[in-house]
Amino acid sequence: MGVTLENIARDLKVSIATVSRALSSTKRNGLSDETRRLILEAAQRLGYQRRKTNSRSVAFIIDKSAFSLASEFYAEVISGVEEELAKQGHFFQFIAVESNELEYQKVNMNLGDLAGVILIGVFDDKFVRHLENINIPMILVDYYLPTENTETILIDNADGILRACRYLYDIGHRRVAYISGARNQLSADDRLYAFKRAQEMFGFDRDPVLLEPSSPKMKGGFNAMDKILRKSRRPPTAVVAHNDIIAIGAMDAIKLHGLSIPGDISVCGFDDIRHAADVVPSLSTVHVPIRTIGKIAVHRILQAISGKRDLIRKILIPTRLVIRDSIASAKRQ
């Protein structure tokens, strides 16, 4: 495969979105002259070839705030999308949008060279229905419209949380805390619901102070864990977090309270981003095949573009539990 936007972004240590903006137009696109010059020079130096073929462009639309808050997760999805599109000879059109300005007229899409749309991190039913009405092939990632036939790729969130909780139960944990994500996201609702099911299935302590919401930042995980430890009559023996970023923030709070991981509190995340294996102790987590999600999205959208796709409304991506150093058997209850 040739040089991709990801290769250029890594070479210059900038975002994929910045590279895309520099290469997609002769205008400045909000970039400084110096930044644009460096990107164009890197593209030439690395041998980047633009793919300009009519009606073979696939737009990847993402919410700017979602991308900035979970950039490592979405960057892996983007890499899978771009890699697979390149293999199939299609052009990758990266579009980042503001969620509060998500109107069809304001989104910069070149309809004359748009074959299909992959939508991720964007939660706007009206926008999706508008694209449906103009018959643009589309696939949603981590987002589902129950009343529509739009195909969607979903992570098996409930199964992942239940597997993590079952493992904690098997090694003796009963007082287990949970730090949830933003409630406007399907994955956050699914994972919180699964944890509440786990409380019933495995007899976990139902103390309400063990459930705490978090913003989707590392600081949010820190604050949520800090609240749990300050409010709880006795610390939990384990905590499960909505994602790895939140879990890593929670680990910092546990250490600040003078507690050890996993000796005093075991910690489990979700997603298995690259950074999860690098923290100390290394983070146990629910593995999601993130890059594969992007490749599956491309496979399905290209089938839709060709008119050969059978109607599958939901594709459920399986998960698996990865045990690292942040989990150990419970020593107290």
DRENLO-515170 format. One record per residue (C-alpha): x negated, z, y; chain; residue number from 0. Coordinates in steps of 0.2 Angstrom, whole numbers. Layout:
+-------+-------+-------+-------+-----+
|  east |    up | north | chain |   n |
+-------+-------+-------+-------+-----+
|     X |     Z |     Y |     A | NUM |
...
+-------+-------+-------+-------+-----+
//
This chain:
+-------+-------+-------+-------+-----+
|  east |    up | north | chain |   n |
+-------+-------+-------+-------+-----+
|     0 |     0 |     0 |     A |   0 |
|    -6 |    -4 |    18 |     A |   1 |
|    -9 |     8 |    32 |     A |   2 |
|     6 |    18 |    37 |     A |   3 |
|    12 |    28 |    52 |     A |   4 |
|     8 |    43 |    43 |     A |   5 |
|   -10 |    38 |    41 |     A |   6 |
|   -12 |    35 |    59 |     A |   7 |
|    -3 |    51 |    64 |     A |   8 |
|   -15 |    61 |    53 |     A |   9 |
|   -30 |    52 |    59 |     A |  10 |
|   -26 |    57 |    77 |     A |  11 |
|   -17 |    73 |    73 |     A |  12 |
|    -1 |    68 |    82 |     A |  13 |
|    17 |    67 |    75 |     A |  14 |
|    24 |    52 |    66 |     A |  15 |
|    37 |    50 |    80 |     A |  16 |
|    23 |    49 |    93 |     A |  17 |
|    15 |    35 |    83 |     A |  18 |
|    31 |    26 |    81 |     A |  19 |
|    35 |    26 |    99 |     A |  20 |
|    18 |    19 |   104 |     A |  21 |
|    19 |     5 |    91 |     A |  22 |
|    38 |     0 |    93 |     A |  23 |
|    37 |    -6 |   111 |     A |  24 |
|    26 |   -13 |   124 |     A |  25 |
|    33 |     0 |   136 |     A |  26 |
|    26 |    17 |   139 |     A |  27 |
|    41 |    26 |   130 |     A |  28 |
|    37 |    42 |   138 |     A |  29 |
|    19 |    42 |   132 |     A |  30 |
|     4 |    44 |   143 |     A |  31 |
|    -7 |    28 |   145 |     A |  32 |
|   -21 |    38 |   136 |     A |  33 |
|   -11 |    43 |   121 |     A |  34 |
|    -4 |    25 |   119 |     A |  35 |
|   -21 |    18 |   120 |     A |  36 |
|   -28 |    30 |   107 |     A |  37 |
|   -14 |    26 |    95 |     A |  38 |
|   -15 |     7 |    97 |     A |  39 |
|   -34 |     8 |    95 |     A |  40 |
|   -32 |    18 |    79 |     A |  41 |
|   -19 |     6 |    72 |     A |  42 |
|   -31 |    -8 |    75 |     A |  43 |
|   -46 |     2 |    68 |     A |  44 |
|   -37 |     7 |    52 |     A |  45 |
|   -29 |   -10 |    49 |     A |  46 |
|   -11 |    -6 |    53 |     A |  47 |
|     1 |   -21 |    50 |     A |  48 |
|    18 |   -22 |    58 |     A |  49 |
|    32 |   -29 |    48 |     A |  50 |
|    43 |   -41 |    58 |     A |  51 |
|    56 |   -48 |    47 |     A |  52 |
|    74 |   -51 |    53 |     A |  53 |
|    87 |   -40 |    46 |     A |  54 |
|    75 |   -30 |    35 |     A |  55 |
|    74 |   -15 |    47 |     A |  56 |
|    80 |     2 |    40 |     A |  57 |
|    83 |    16 |    54 |     A |  58 |
|    78 |    33 |    49 |     A |  59 |
|    88 |    45 |    61 |     A |  60 |
|    84 |    63 |    63 |     A |  61 |
|    89 |    77 |    75 |     A |  62 |
|    74 |    81 |    86 |     A |  63 |
|    77 |   100 |    86 |     A |  64 |
|    78 |   100 |    67 |     A |  65 |
|    62 |    90 |    65 |     A |  66 |
|    52 |   101 |    77 |     A |  67 |
|    58 |   117 |    68 |     A |  68 |
|    55 |   110 |    50 |     A |  69 |
|    42 |    97 |    53 |     A |  70 |
|    33 |   100 |    37 |     A |  71 |
|    48 |    97 |    26 |     A |  72 |
|    55 |    82 |    36 |     A |  73 |
|    37 |    74 |    37 |     A |  74 |
|    36 |    74 |    18 |     A |  75 |
|    54 |    65 |    17 |     A |  76 |
|    48 |    53 |    31 |     A |  77 |
|    32 |    49 |    21 |     A |  78 |
|    43 |    45 |     5 |     A |  79 |
|    54 |    34 |    15 |     A |  80 |
|    40 |    24 |    24 |     A |  81 |
|    30 |    22 |     8 |     A |  82 |
|    45 |    16 |    -2 |     A |  83 |
|    51 |     4 |    12 |     A |  84 |
|    33 |    -3 |    14 |     A |  85 |
|    33 |    -7 |    -5 |     A |  86 |
|    50 |   -16 |    -3 |     A |  87 |
|    44 |   -26 |    12 |     A |  88 |
|    56 |   -17 |    24 |     A |  89 |
|    52 |   -11 |    42 |     A |  90 |
|    53 |     8 |    46 |     A |  91 |
|    62 |    12 |    62 |     A |  92 |
|    60 |    30 |    67 |     A |  93 |
|    74 |    37 |    79 |     A |  94 |
|    74 |    55 |    85 |     A |  95 |
|    90 |    60 |    94 |     A |  96 |
|    96 |    75 |   104 |     A |  97 |
|   110 |    83 |    95 |     A |  98 |
|   119 |    87 |   111 |     A |  99 |
|   118 |    69 |   116 |     A | 100 |
|   123 |    61 |    99 |     A | 101 |
|   133 |    46 |   105 |     A | 102 |
|   132 |    29 |    97 |     A | 103 |
|   129 |    21 |   114 |     A | 104 |
|   114 |    32 |   118 |     A | 105 |
|   105 |    30 |   102 |     A | 106 |
|    92 |    16 |   103 |     A | 107 |
|    96 |     6 |    88 |     A | 108 |
|    92 |   -13 |    87 |     A | 109 |
|   108 |   -19 |    78 |     A | 110 |
|   102 |   -37 |    77 |     A | 111 |
|    88 |   -31 |    66 |     A | 112 |
|    96 |   -16 |    57 |     A | 113 |
|    99 |   -18 |    39 |     A | 114 |
|   104 |     0 |    35 |     A | 115 |
|   103 |    19 |    41 |     A | 116 |
|    96 |    34 |    33 |     A | 117 |
|   103 |    50 |    42 |     A | 118 |
|    94 |    67 |    40 |     A | 119 |
|    96 |    83 |    50 |     A | 120 |
|   110 |    76 |    60 |     A | 121 |
|   127 |    84 |    58 |     A | 122 |
|   140 |    74 |    68 |     A | 123 |
|   155 |    67 |    59 |     A | 124 |
|   160 |    56 |    73 |     A | 125 |
|   143 |    47 |    74 |     A | 126 |
|   144 |    44 |    55 |     A | 127 |
|   161 |    37 |    55 |     A | 128 |
|   157 |    25 |    69 |     A | 129 |
|   142 |    18 |    59 |     A | 130 |
|   154 |    16 |    45 |     A | 131 |
|   167 |     7 |    56 |     A | 132 |
|   154 |    -6 |    60 |     A | 133 |
|   149 |    -8 |    42 |     A | 134 |
|   131 |    -3 |    43 |     A | 135 |
|   125 |     3 |    25 |     A | 136 |
|   121 |    21 |    27 |     A | 137 |
|   115 |    36 |    17 |     A | 138 |
|   115 |    54 |    22 |     A | 139 |
|   102 |    67 |    17 |     A | 140 |
|   107 |    86 |    16 |     A | 141 |
|   123 |    82 |    24 |     A | 142 |
|   140 |    79 |    17 |     A | 143 |
|   157 |    72 |    23 |     A | 144 |
|   170 |    77 |    10 |     A | 145 |
|   184 |    65 |    17 |     A | 146 |
|   172 |    50 |    17 |     A | 147 |
|   164 |    39 |     4 |     A | 148 |
|   147 |    39 |    13 |     A | 149 |
|   134 |    42 |    -1 |     A | 150 |
|   124 |    58 |     1 |     A | 151 |
|   108 |    66 |    -6 |     A | 152 |
|   109 |    84 |    -8 |     A | 153 |
|    97 |    98 |   -15 |     A | 154 |
|   104 |   109 |   -28 |     A | 155 |
|   103 |   124 |   -17 |     A | 156 |
|   114 |   135 |   -27 |     A | 157 |
|   104 |   132 |   -43 |     A | 158 |
|    87 |   136 |   -34 |     A | 159 |
|    93 |   152 |   -27 |     A | 160 |
|   101 |   158 |   -43 |     A | 161 |
|    85 |   154 |   -53 |     A | 162 |
|    74 |   164 |   -41 |     A | 163 |
|    86 |   179 |   -42 |     A | 164 |
|    87 |   178 |   -61 |     A | 165 |
|    68 |   179 |   -62 |     A | 166 |
|    68 |   194 |   -50 |     A | 167 |
|    82 |   202 |   -61 |     A | 168 |
|    72 |   199 |   -77 |     A | 169 |
|    56 |   208 |   -70 |     A | 170 |
|    66 |   223 |   -64 |     A | 171 |
|    72 |   220 |   -46 |     A | 172 |
|    89 |   227 |   -41 |     A | 173 |
|    87 |   230 |   -23 |     A | 174 |
|    85 |   212 |   -16 |     A | 175 |
|    86 |   207 |     2 |     A | 176 |
|    91 |   190 |     8 |     A | 177 |
|    86 |   181 |    24 |     A | 178 |
|    98 |   167 |    28 |     A | 179 |
|    96 |   151 |    38 |     A | 180 |
|   107 |   143 |    52 |     A | 181 |
|   125 |   143 |    48 |     A | 182 |
|   128 |   125 |    54 |     A | 183 |
|   118 |   118 |    40 |     A | 184 |
|   125 |   114 |    23 |     A | 185 |
|   110 |   120 |    14 |     A | 186 |
|   111 |   137 |    23 |     A | 187 |
|   129 |   140 |    18 |     A | 188 |
|   125 |   134 |     0 |     A | 189 |
|   110 |   146 |    -2 |     A | 190 |
|   119 |   161 |     6 |     A | 191 |
|   134 |   158 |    -6 |     A | 192 |
|   122 |   157 |   -21 |     A | 193 |
|   114 |   173 |   -16 |     A | 194 |
|   130 |   182 |   -15 |     A | 195 |
|   135 |   176 |   -32 |     A | 196 |
|   118 |   182 |   -38 |     A | 197 |
|   122 |   200 |   -31 |     A | 198 |
|   138 |   200 |   -42 |     A | 199 |
|   130 |   191 |   -58 |     A | 200 |
|   114 |   202 |   -58 |     A | 201 |
|   121 |   219 |   -51 |     A | 202 |
|   110 |   218 |   -35 |     A | 203 |
|   112 |   232 |   -22 |     A | 204 |
|   126 |   227 |   -11 |     A | 205 |
|   120 |   236 |     4 |     A | 206 |
|   125 |   226 |    19 |     A | 207 |
|   108 |   229 |    28 |     A | 208 |
|    99 |   219 |    15 |     A | 209 |
|   107 |   203 |    22 |     A | 210 |
|   100 |   197 |    38 |     A | 211 |
|   102 |   180 |    47 |     A | 212 |
|    86 |   171 |    54 |     A | 213 |
|    83 |   157 |    67 |     A | 214 |
|    74 |   143 |    58 |     A | 215 |
|    57 |   148 |    65 |     A | 216 |
|    43 |   159 |    58 |     A | 217 |
|    46 |   172 |    71 |     A | 218 |
|    65 |   172 |    65 |     A | 219 |
|    59 |   177 |    48 |     A | 220 |
|    48 |   191 |    55 |     A | 221 |
|    62 |   198 |    66 |     A | 222 |
|    75 |   197 |    52 |     A | 223 |
|    63 |   206 |    40 |     A | 224 |
|    58 |   219 |    53 |     A | 225 |
|    77 |   223 |    55 |     A | 226 |
|    79 |   225 |    37 |     A | 227 |
|    65 |   237 |    35 |     A | 228 |
|    70 |   247 |    51 |     A | 229 |
|    88 |   249 |    46 |     A | 230 |
|    87 |   251 |    27 |     A | 231 |
|    87 |   269 |    20 |     A | 232 |
|    74 |   263 |     8 |     A | 233 |
|    65 |   246 |     8 |     A | 234 |
|    70 |   232 |    -4 |     A | 235 |
|    59 |   229 |   -19 |     A | 236 |
|    61 |   210 |   -16 |     A | 237 |
|    67 |   198 |    -3 |     A | 238 |
|    72 |   180 |    -5 |     A | 239 |
|    72 |   168 |    11 |     A | 240 |
|    81 |   153 |    16 |     A | 241 |
|    65 |   143 |    17 |     A | 242 |
|    46 |   145 |    16 |     A | 243 |
|    44 |   146 |    35 |     A | 244 |
|    56 |   160 |    36 |     A | 245 |
|    48 |   168 |    21 |     A | 246 |
|    30 |   167 |    28 |     A | 247 |
|    37 |   176 |    44 |     A | 248 |
|    45 |   189 |    33 |     A | 249 |
|    28 |   192 |    25 |     A | 250 |
|    20 |   196 |    42 |     A | 251 |
|    33 |   209 |    45 |     A | 252 |
|    31 |   217 |    29 |     A | 253 |
|    12 |   218 |    32 |     A | 254 |
|    15 |   225 |    49 |     A | 255 |
|    25 |   239 |    42 |     A | 256 |
|    10 |   244 |    31 |     A | 257 |
|    18 |   238 |    15 |     A | 258 |
|    10 |   227 |     2 |     A | 259 |
|    15 |   210 |    -6 |     A | 260 |
|    19 |   210 |   -20 |     A | 261 |
|    15 |   229 |   -24 |     A | 262 |
|    29 |   236 |   -12 |     A | 263 |
|    40 |   220 |    -9 |     A | 264 |
|    40 |   204 |   -18 |     A | 265 |
|    44 |   188 |    -8 |     A | 266 |
|    51 |   171 |   -13 |     A | 267 |
|    54 |   156 |    -2 |     A | 268 |
|    62 |   139 |    -4 |     A | 269 |
|    56 |   121 |    -2 |     A | 270 |
|    38 |   123 |    -8 |     A | 271 |
|    30 |   115 |     8 |     A | 272 |
|    11 |   112 |     7 |     A | 273 |
|     7 |   128 |    17 |     A | 274 |
|    16 |   139 |     4 |     A | 275 |
|     1 |   139 |    -8 |     A | 276 |
|   -11 |   143 |     6 |     A | 277 |
|    -4 |   159 |    14 |     A | 278 |
|   -11 |   176 |     7 |     A | 279 |
|    -4 |   180 |    -5 |     A | 280 |
|     1 |   163 |   -10 |     A | 281 |
|    20 |   161 |    -9 |     A | 282 |
|    32 |   160 |   -24 |     A | 283 |
|    46 |   148 |   -20 |     A | 284 |
|    59 |   136 |   -26 |     A | 285 |
|    51 |   119 |   -27 |     A | 286 |
|    60 |   104 |   -20 |     A | 287 |
|    53 |    86 |   -23 |     A | 288 |
|    53 |    83 |    -5 |     A | 289 |
|    44 |    66 |    -4 |     A | 290 |
|    55 |    60 |   -19 |     A | 291 |
|    70 |    63 |    -9 |     A | 292 |
|    64 |    50 |     4 |     A | 293 |
|    60 |    37 |   -10 |     A | 294 |
|    78 |    40 |   -18 |     A | 295 |
|    86 |    37 |    -1 |     A | 296 |
|    77 |    21 |     1 |     A | 297 |
|    81 |    15 |   -16 |     A | 298 |
|   100 |    18 |   -14 |     A | 299 |
|   100 |    11 |     4 |     A | 300 |
|    92 |    -5 |    -2 |     A | 301 |
|   105 |    -6 |   -16 |     A | 302 |
|   119 |    -4 |    -3 |     A | 303 |
|   111 |   -18 |     8 |     A | 304 |
|   110 |   -30 |    -6 |     A | 305 |
|   128 |   -26 |   -12 |     A | 306 |
|   122 |   -20 |   -29 |     A | 307 |
|   125 |    -2 |   -27 |     A | 308 |
|   138 |     7 |   -38 |     A | 309 |
|   147 |    20 |   -29 |     A | 310 |
|   140 |    37 |   -31 |     A | 311 |
|   146 |    49 |   -18 |     A | 312 |
|   133 |    63 |   -22 |     A | 313 |
|   116 |    63 |   -29 |     A | 314 |
|   110 |    81 |   -33 |     A | 315 |
|    91 |    84 |   -32 |     A | 316 |
|    86 |    97 |   -45 |     A | 317 |
|    74 |   111 |   -41 |     A | 318 |
|    62 |   122 |   -51 |     A | 319 |
|    55 |   140 |   -48 |     A | 320 |
|    36 |   141 |   -44 |     A | 321 |
|    29 |   158 |   -46 |     A | 322 |
|    13 |   162 |   -36 |     A | 323 |
|     5 |   179 |   -30 |     A | 324 |
|    19 |   185 |   -19 |     A | 325 |
|    30 |   191 |   -34 |     A | 326 |
|    27 |   205 |   -46 |     A | 327 |
|    38 |   216 |   -57 |     A | 328 |
|    48 |   230 |   -48 |     A | 329 |
|    39 |   247 |   -48 |     A | 330 |
|    53 |   257 |   -40 |     A | 331 |
|    72 |   256 |   -37 |     A | 332 |
+-------+-------+-------+-------+-----+
//
